């Protein structure tokens, strides 16, 4: 039988879809690229916003309409949160919760839906992957979240924080390096909480120490809460030859009143100081961030403060999200809900600041030397190979050779044309 898998949402979901794919292929199922050729359609869904939930249902409804005989499977966060409410929909055949998705082979064979209470899952569900086909390997080190920010449904979809063991993580790294992968990305739902459930004082720093001793050539970190990047971690990473200077900061707002309403336990000044500290300790670090606009009770003045702080900050990139009401969160019950028009006006203003930030960062890199992991072979039309720098910029290599694919090259960034960065191997 042939199957097609579609993934919405985060890097953790992308990796889990790769695990699902490997399990099905090992059982004799064939992966295909088009829904019209598939016997089974699997959607690994996201539920971070209301739009994500709507998109999941729309996708499955359209697939079933085009091919009434196809077996549709909904898994992921939307399935975990809304499984009971979706059971009667005639365009969804199987619903699997986040911990149940890894038993997908048996569930497809029996055509059985299962959504386990995620808060009864005590331990990290380790799933090794052996056939990852990309040059960068995602590695899930943790699942769940203990924060309960007032706007977020993810703790209810993923459960409490559960950490993968160092032994399991190192085993996956060895599998990756044995297959030629040069770079890993440590991912999870809240990776800064890695080790908190071990009761032995373990912290992310200890895991990174162990990773330094492996054969992997470079590694990146997923999103981190600003409070989780302390001086010890900064000192350690700034001295590492393997760490890619790329931070994604889960900031969410840059005004104190909104941060407090969000149940985020830091101030705007704390974020600005951290951004400055990172810029001072790393060579041109890529500093990405998430900021929500139009949060309940966010006044015009509050938004202006966030916008001004974002503009003066040393951020490289800002992902802007208009606040999305999630019915089972505290923020949904708050007074002072912001109207949709105002949300989108504020998002538009912050998008312009974000464009300025990324352009400023890109221009700072022109003329510098850096390392690039070559991820795509030379294009047959342009002759240019494509790679990613340690600080997370896509570049095109002008003096490449066909055999540099999946190698790390020292390059000089030459110029920028048509929003593309060009470099030469040195």
C-alpha positions, 0 to 999 in steps of 0.5 A: 500500500502507498502512503503520503504524509503531510506535516504541519508545525514545528521541527519536532513534528517534522522529525516525528513524521520522519520516524513514522515514515521509517516505520511504515517503509520498514513494514513494506508500505511505499511512500509516494508524493501525490495524494491521488496515488496514495491509499493512506493519507497521514496528517501530523498536525499543529495546534499552535493557533486556531488557523492551524486547527482549521487548516488541518481539518480543511486539508483532510476534508479536501483529500477525502473529497478528492479520493473517498476511498483513501484512509485518512489519519490525523495525528499530532497536536490537533488530534491530541487536543480535539480527538474526541470532538473530531471522532464523528467527522466522516472524512477522518478515519483514524485519530492518534494522539501525540504518544500514539503516533509511533504505533501507527503501523498497528493502528493502520492495520486495525483501523483503530483510533487512540488518544492517550491522556498525555499527562499519564505519559511519564517518560520520554518516548525515544524513537531512533531514526536510521534513514534520515536523508537530509544533510542536517539531522533533527534530534529530539531531546525533550518533549512537553512543557511545564511553563503554562503560558497564558496563551498556549495550548501546547502543554495540554497537547504535549504533556509535562516536560520529559527528557531523553537520556544522554545515552539515547541522544549520543546513540542517535548522533552516532547513527547520524554521523555514520550515515554522513550527516555533518550537522544536528539540530537539537529540537523538542517542545521546550529544550531549555527544560531538558534534564529537569525531570532527572532529579540529579541537577542535570541541565542543558549545559551537561548534555552539550558537554557530552555532545562536544565529545562526539564525531558530529561536526556542528550542532544547533539549538532549537528555541530557548526561553531567555532565562535559560541562556545564562553566563555559564552556557554563553561562555561554554558555547562561545568557546565551542568550535562545533556550536553554530552561533544561531539562537532562537529566542522565545521572547513573545513581547518586549513590554513588561505588562504584556509579559506578565499577562503572558505568564512569562517570568522575565522583563523586556530589559532582561531580553535586551541585555541578553541580546546585547550579551550574545552579540558581544560574545559571538561573531555575527550570531543569528538571533531569531525571535518570536513576538506576539502582537495584539495580546489581550490588554496590549494598549497602543502604548504597550505595542509602541514600547515593544516596537521601539525595543525591537527596533533598537535591539540587536535581533537578526530576525523577528517572527511576528504572530497576531495573537490567536485566541485558544479556548482552553487558555487563561488568555482567552478569558481575559478582558481587553481582547484586541480586535482583529484589525488592530492586531493586523495593523500592529503585525504590519508595523512589526513586519517592517521592523523585521525586514529592516533587521534581517536586511541589516544582518545580511549586509553585515555578513558581506565581506566576511569569511565563514563555514558553509555546509553544502546542502544542495548540488549545483543547479543545472541551470545556474551551476550554483551549489547552495549551503547554509552558514554557521550563523544560519544564512543561505548562500550560493557558491559560485566556484563550486565543484560537483563533489562538495555536496554535504561537505563543510567549506570555508567561504568568503561572502562576496555580495548580495544580488536579488536578495541572494547571498553569493560566496566563493570557496577559499 
